[in-house]
Amino acid sequence: MLTEYPARVFKFYQDGFRRMTVGKTLWKIIIIKLIIMFGVLKIFFFPNFLNTNFSTDQQRADHVIEQLTRSTGNNY
């Protein structure tokens, strides 16, 4: 009984997605929007800070360690 439960749940969802009509179109729209949001907009709004401000890997590593270990001044 316990071993067949995951298979039944999988078949339930598989059958539900197979019979969808409007839902398939909505899922396609959601996936396209996510690709645009995370793929395309990342290029324009989130430039690679470390590559543009530091020329070597050692400088990048030093900057990251400094940012992670520095004190904020206010420990309240």
C-alpha positions in Angstrom: 0.0 0.0 0.0 2.7 2.5 1.0 4.8 1.7 -2.1 2.0 2.2 -4.5 0.9 5.6 -3.1 3.6 7.7 -4.9 2.7 6.0 -8.2 -1.0 6.8 -7.7 -0.2 10.4 -6.9 2.0 10.7 -10.0 -0.6 9.1 -12.2 -3.2 11.5 -10.8 -1.2 14.6 -11.7 -0.1 13.1 -15.0 -3.7 12.5 -16.0 -4.8 16.0 -14.8 -2.1 17.7 -16.9 -2.9 15.5 -19.9 -6.5 16.5 -19.9 -5.9 20.3 -19.4 -7.0 22.6 -22.2 -6.8 26.1 -21.0 -4.3 25.2 -18.3 -1.7 24.2 -20.9 -1.9 27.7 -22.5 -1.6 29.4 -19.1 1.4 27.3 -18.2 3.1 28.3 -21.5 2.4 31.9 -20.7 3.8 31.6 -17.2 7.0 29.9 -18.5 7.5 32.5 -21.1 7.1 35.3 -18.5 9.6 33.6 -16.2 12.2 33.3 -19.0 11.7 37.0 -19.8 11.9 38.0 -16.1 15.0 36.0 -15.1 16.8 35.6 -18.4 16.4 38.8 -20.3 15.9 41.4 -17.6 18.9 40.0 -15.6 21.2 41.1 -18.5 20.0 44.7 -18.3 19.4 45.3 -14.6 22.0 43.1 -12.9 25.4 43.6 -14.5 28.3 41.5 -13.4 29.7 43.8 -10.7 32.8 41.8 -10.0 33.9 41.5 -13.6 33.4 45.2 -14.3 35.2 46.5 -11.2 38.1 44.0 -10.7 40.5 42.6 -13.2 41.8 39.5 -11.5 40.3 36.6 -9.6 42.4 37.4 -6.6 40.9 40.9 -6.4 37.4 39.5 -6.8 38.0 37.0 -4.0 39.5 39.6 -1.7 36.5 41.9 -2.2 34.0 39.1 -1.6 35.8 38.0 1.6 36.0 41.6 2.8 32.3 42.2 2.2 31.3 38.9 4.0 33.5 39.5 7.0 33.3 43.3 7.6 31.6 44.7 10.6 28.4 46.7 10.0 29.3 49.1 12.8 25.8 48.7 14.4 25.4 45.4 16.1 22.0 46.3 17.6 
